[in-house]
Amino acid sequence: MIGRSRGALLQCERSDPETIAAMRAAFTAGQPFCGEILNRSKTGREYWLDVDIQPIRDMDGVLTGFCAIETDISE
C-alpha cells in the first residue's frame, strides 16, 4: 500500500486508458471529473461505476482534496 493510491489498486487493467488519463489530468489540474469507469473490487469482481469527483478547496482556494460520489451501474 505504501506509495500507492486506492484507485490504482482497484483500477482494472481493462479500464479505458483514455478515461483514466482524463481523470488523472483533471486531478492534476484540480478540476472536477465525471465519467464511467470499469473498476475491480478487493475480491476481484469487475464492476462499472459512474463517478462524479469534485475538488475540495479551503477558504483561500487551495486544493485540499477531492470528494467522489460513485454509483455502481453494472446492471
N, CA and C atoms as an extended XYZ file, in Angstrom:
225
Properties=species:S:1:pos:R:3:atomname:S:1:resname:S:1:resid:I:1 pbc="F F F"
N         0.804       -1.203        0.000 N   MET     1
C         0.000        0.000        0.000 CA  MET     1
C         0.847        1.268        0.000 C   MET     1
N         2.025        1.214        0.594 N   ILE     2
C         2.831        2.426        0.709 CA  ILE     2
C         3.153        2.957       -0.680 C   ILE     2
N         2.797        4.222       -0.884 N   GLY     3
C         3.088        4.888       -2.144 CA  GLY     3
C         2.084        4.621       -3.252 C   GLY     3
N         1.037        3.847       -2.969 N   ARG     4
C         0.037        3.544       -3.993 CA  ARG     4
C        -1.315        4.101       -3.575 C   ARG     4
N        -2.047        4.612       -4.542 N   SER     5
C        -3.376        5.137       -4.242 CA  SER     5
C        -4.401        4.011       -4.276 C   SER     5
N        -5.509        4.207       -3.564 N   ARG     6
C        -6.572        3.211       -3.578 CA  ARG     6
C        -7.092        3.014       -4.994 C   ARG     6
N        -7.208        4.090       -5.748 N   GLY     7
C        -7.668        3.988       -7.131 CA  GLY     7
C        -6.770        3.116       -7.978 C   GLY     7
N        -5.467        3.205       -7.767 N   ALA     8
C        -4.537        2.382       -8.528 CA  ALA     8
C        -4.681        0.909       -8.171 C   ALA     8
N        -5.016        0.622       -6.925 N   LEU     9
C        -5.173       -0.766       -6.509 CA  LEU     9
C        -6.449       -1.378       -7.047 C   LEU     9
N        -7.526       -0.601       -7.091 N   LEU    10
C        -8.810       -1.137       -7.520 CA  LEU    10
C        -9.026       -1.029       -9.019 C   LEU    10
N        -8.284       -0.170       -9.665 N   GLN    11
C        -8.457        0.037      -11.101 CA  GLN    11
C        -8.214       -1.265      -11.850 C   GLN    11
N        -9.087       -1.555      -12.769 N   CYS    12
C        -8.995       -2.773      -13.573 CA  CYS    12
C        -8.065       -2.526      -14.764 C   CYS    12
N        -7.244       -3.516      -15.096 N   GLU    13
C        -6.345       -3.349      -16.248 CA  GLU    13
C        -7.126       -3.203      -17.551 C   GLU    13
N        -8.405       -3.551      -17.546 N   ARG    14
C        -9.244       -3.385      -18.738 CA  ARG    14
C        -9.939       -2.024      -18.765 C   ARG    14
N        -9.655       -1.156      -17.790 N   SER    15
C       -10.212        0.202      -17.794 CA  SER    15
C        -9.750        0.933      -19.047 C   SER    15
N       -10.613        1.784      -19.570 N   ASP    16
C       -10.286        2.554      -20.761 CA  ASP    16
C        -9.136        3.511      -20.458 C   ASP    16
N        -7.993        3.361      -21.137 N   PRO    17
C        -6.840        4.217      -20.843 CA  PRO    17
C        -7.110        5.700      -21.070 C   PRO    17
N        -7.944        6.052      -22.043 N   GLU    18
C        -8.255        7.460      -22.291 CA  GLU    18
C        -9.054        8.049      -21.126 C   GLU    18
N        -9.977        7.267      -20.577 N   THR    19
C       -10.772        7.737      -19.443 CA  THR    19
C        -9.891        7.912      -18.215 C   THR    19
N        -9.002        6.952      -17.965 N   ILE    20
C        -8.082        7.043      -16.827 CA  ILE    20
C        -7.162        8.248      -16.986 C   ILE    20
N        -6.672        8.491      -18.202 N   ALA    21
C        -5.806        9.650      -18.453 CA  ALA    21
C        -6.567       10.956      -18.223 C   ALA    21
N        -7.829       11.015      -18.660 N   ALA    22
C        -8.639       12.221      -18.451 CA  ALA    22
C        -8.885       12.451      -16.966 C   ALA    22
N        -9.130       11.377      -16.223 N   MET    23
C        -9.361       11.501      -14.783 CA  MET    23
C        -8.090       12.003      -14.094 C   MET    23
N        -6.953       11.436      -14.426 N   ARG    24
C        -5.679       11.872      -13.812 CA  ARG    24
C        -5.360       13.315      -14.168 C   ARG    24
N        -5.630       13.706      -15.414 N   ALA    25
C        -5.376       15.094      -15.831 CA  ALA    25
C        -6.254       16.054      -15.036 C   ALA    25
N        -7.512       15.683      -14.814 N   ALA    26
C        -8.411       16.527      -14.024 CA  ALA    26
C        -7.900       16.667      -12.595 C   ALA    26
N        -7.462       15.556      -11.988 N   PHE    27
C        -6.936       15.605      -10.617 CA  PHE    27
C        -5.703       16.494      -10.547 C   PHE    27
N        -4.804       16.324      -11.498 N   THR    28
C        -3.566       17.111      -11.520 CA  THR    28
C        -3.876       18.602      -11.632 C   THR    28
N        -4.900       18.946      -12.408 N   ALA    29
C        -5.278       20.344      -12.600 CA  ALA    29
C        -6.218       20.855      -11.510 C   ALA    29
N        -6.626       19.967      -10.588 N   GLY    30
C        -7.550       20.379       -9.536 CA  GLY    30
C        -8.952       20.639      -10.059 C   GLY    30
N        -9.320       19.936      -11.113 N   GLN    31
C       -10.613       20.122      -11.759 CA  GLN    31
C       -11.542       18.941      -11.460 C   GLN    31
N       -12.858       19.120      -11.642 N   PRO    32
C       -13.791       18.010      -11.453 CA  PRO    32
C       -13.665       16.987      -12.572 C   PRO    32
N       -14.148       15.796      -12.307 N   PHE    33
C       -14.207       14.739      -13.318 CA  PHE    33
C       -15.521       13.991      -13.166 C   PHE    33
N       -16.202       13.761      -14.283 N   CYS    34
C       -17.403       12.929      -14.314 CA  CYS    34
C       -17.247       11.947      -15.461 C   CYS    34
N       -17.561       10.686      -15.203 N   GLY    35
C       -17.461        9.681      -16.253 CA  GLY    35
C       -17.793        8.297      -15.737 C   GLY    35
N       -17.610        7.320      -16.612 N   GLU    36
C       -17.852        5.930      -16.274 CA  GLU    36
C       -16.538        5.169      -16.381 C   GLU    36
N       -16.258        4.359      -15.358 N   ILE    37
C       -15.024        3.584      -15.356 CA  ILE    37
C       -15.306        2.140      -14.938 C   ILE    37
N       -14.483        1.246      -15.459 N   LEU    38
C       -14.516       -0.146      -15.037 CA  LEU    38
C       -13.583       -0.275      -13.851 C   LEU    38
N       -14.075       -0.850      -12.774 N   ASN    39
C       -13.300       -0.963      -11.539 CA  ASN    39
C       -13.260       -2.417      -11.104 C   ASN    39
N       -12.440       -2.706      -10.114 N   ARG    40
C       -12.347       -4.053       -9.572 CA  ARG    40
C       -12.427       -3.973       -8.059 C   ARG    40
N       -13.252       -4.829       -7.462 N   SER    41
C       -13.358       -4.871       -6.002 CA  SER    41
C       -12.142       -5.591       -5.426 C   SER    41
N       -11.972       -5.512       -4.113 N   LYS    42
C       -10.831       -6.188       -3.488 CA  LYS    42
C       -10.941       -7.704       -3.604 C   LYS    42
N       -12.141       -8.220       -3.915 N   THR    43
C       -12.311       -9.657       -4.129 CA  THR    43
C       -12.051      -10.054       -5.574 C   THR    43
N       -11.832       -9.060       -6.450 N   GLY    44
C       -11.528       -9.332       -7.852 CA  GLY    44
C       -12.703       -9.177       -8.803 C   GLY    44
N       -13.907       -8.903       -8.296 N   ARG    45
C       -15.082       -8.728       -9.147 CA  ARG    45
C       -14.979       -7.405       -9.902 C   ARG    45
N       -15.214       -7.453      -11.210 N   GLU    46
C       -15.224       -6.236      -12.018 CA  GLU    46
C       -16.618       -5.643      -12.023 C   GLU    46
N       -16.700       -4.312      -11.970 N   TYR    47
C       -17.976       -3.627      -11.991 CA  TYR    47
C       -17.799       -2.229      -12.570 C   TYR    47
N       -18.895       -1.692      -13.135 N   TRP    48
C       -18.883       -0.361      -13.732 CA  TRP    48
C       -19.347        0.673      -12.724 C   TRP    48
N       -18.662        1.812      -12.728 N   LEU    49
C       -19.011        2.921      -11.855 CA  LEU    49
C       -19.274        4.182      -12.668 C   LEU    49
N       -20.308        4.903      -12.271 N   ASP    50
C       -20.494        6.282      -12.715 CA  ASP    50
C       -19.885        7.131      -11.606 C   ASP    50
N       -18.897        7.947      -11.941 N   VAL    51
C       -18.216        8.734      -10.912 CA  VAL    51
C       -18.402       10.230      -11.151 C   VAL    51
N       -18.590       10.945      -10.059 N   ASP    52
C       -18.652       12.408      -10.056 CA  ASP    52
C       -17.678       12.840       -8.966 C   ASP    52
N       -16.530       13.362       -9.389 N   ILE    53
C       -15.460       13.715       -8.456 CA  ILE    53
C       -15.246       15.224       -8.505 C   ILE    53
N       -15.353       15.846       -7.345 N   GLN    54
C       -15.250       17.303       -7.247 CA  GLN    54
C       -14.082       17.695       -6.345 C   GLN    54
N       -13.345       18.747       -6.726 N   PRO    55
C       -12.254       19.221       -5.871 CA  PRO    55
C       -12.802       19.890       -4.609 C   PRO    55
N       -12.062       19.798       -3.540 N   ILE    56
C       -12.379       20.482       -2.282 CA  ILE    56
C       -11.289       21.517       -2.052 C   ILE    56
N       -11.705       22.732       -1.811 N   ARG    57
C       -10.754       23.834       -1.604 CA  ARG    57
C       -11.013       24.500       -0.259 C   ARG    57
N        -9.946       25.036        0.332 N   ASP    58
C       -10.115       25.755        1.591 CA  ASP    58
C       -10.577       27.187        1.301 C   ASP    58
N       -10.698       27.978        2.345 N   MET    59
C       -11.199       29.354        2.207 CA  MET    59
C       -10.338       30.212        1.291 C   MET    59
N        -9.071       29.845        1.111 N   ASP    60
C        -8.164       30.602        0.247 CA  ASP    60
C        -8.119       30.051       -1.171 C   ASP    60
N        -8.930       29.023       -1.434 N   GLY    61
C        -8.945       28.432       -2.770 CA  GLY    61
C        -7.889       27.373       -2.996 C   GLY    61
N        -7.186       26.983       -1.934 N   VAL    62
C        -6.134       25.963       -2.053 CA  VAL    62
C        -6.787       24.579       -2.066 C   VAL    62
N        -6.395       23.765       -3.034 N   LEU    63
C        -6.918       22.412       -3.148 CA  LEU    63
C        -6.491       21.583       -1.941 C   LEU    63
N        -7.462       20.988       -1.252 N   THR    64
C        -7.147       20.172       -0.075 CA  THR    64
C        -7.513       18.705       -0.269 C   THR    64
N        -8.257       18.399       -1.320 N   GLY    65
C        -8.642       17.009       -1.572 CA  GLY    65
C        -9.752       16.939       -2.603 C   GLY    65
N       -10.355       15.762       -2.694 N   PHE    66
C       -11.448       15.529       -3.631 CA  PHE    66
C       -12.557       14.774       -2.920 C   PHE    66
N       -13.783       14.981       -3.375 N   CYS    67
C       -14.942       14.241       -2.874 CA  CYS    67
C       -15.546       13.500       -4.069 C   CYS    67
N       -15.776       12.202       -3.907 N   ALA    68
C       -16.304       11.399       -5.012 CA  ALA    68
C       -17.649       10.785       -4.640 C   ALA    68
N       -18.558       10.843       -5.589 N   ILE    69
C       -19.802       10.103       -5.497 CA  ILE    69
C       -19.729        9.039       -6.581 C   ILE    69
N       -19.773        7.787       -6.165 N   GLU    70
C       -19.653        6.671       -7.094 CA  GLU    70
C       -20.934        5.847       -7.051 C   GLU    70
N       -21.445        5.518       -8.233 N   THR    71
C       -22.664        4.717       -8.320 CA  THR    71
C       -22.363        3.484       -9.159 C   THR    71
N       -22.624        2.312       -8.594 N   ASP    72
C       -22.444        1.053       -9.329 CA  ASP    72
C       -23.524        0.985      -10.399 C   ASP    72
N       -23.111        0.968      -11.661 N   ILE    73
C       -24.060        0.916      -12.786 CA  ILE    73
C       -23.891       -0.374      -13.568 C   ILE    73
N       -23.359       -1.396      -12.932 N   SER    74
C       -23.077       -2.666      -13.606 CA  SER    74
C       -24.302       -3.261      -14.288 C   SER    74
N       -25.451       -3.186      -13.657 N   GLU    75
C       -26.641       -3.781      -14.244 CA  GLU    75
C       -27.144       -2.937      -15.391 C   GLU    75
